Amino acid sequence: MSLFAGMAEAAGCRRLEVAWTAGTVADLRAQLARLRPAIAGLLAKSTIALDGRYAADAATVIPPVSGG
């Protein structure tokens, strides 16, 4: 997951690796807040984009998959 501007500064990094099986954007926000409490306040008022589009908190987020 990429972080930008003040969120990257508060987290102390520009990328976070998150162990993720599936859930909603709201679930992802909650997990990120647990992993990096310093960004919890910013997460509450930030938008999350999936595949280049803004996603509502109820949107489902699945992990990257590959197959053959």
C-alpha positions, 0 to 999 in steps of 0.5 A: 500500500502506498502512502502520500504526504502527511500520512507517509510522514506520520507512518515513517514510510511511503509503503506498507506491506499488509497481510490481507485475506479479504474484507472491506475498505473499512476493515482495511482502515481499521487494520492500518490504524492498528498497525500504525496508530500514528495515522489513525486520525488521518485514515478517518478523513482520507480516501482510499483508491483501488485500481485508480478509483476512489472506493467507498468504505463498504467496497470489498478489497481482495488480495492480489491473485495469480494463477495459470 
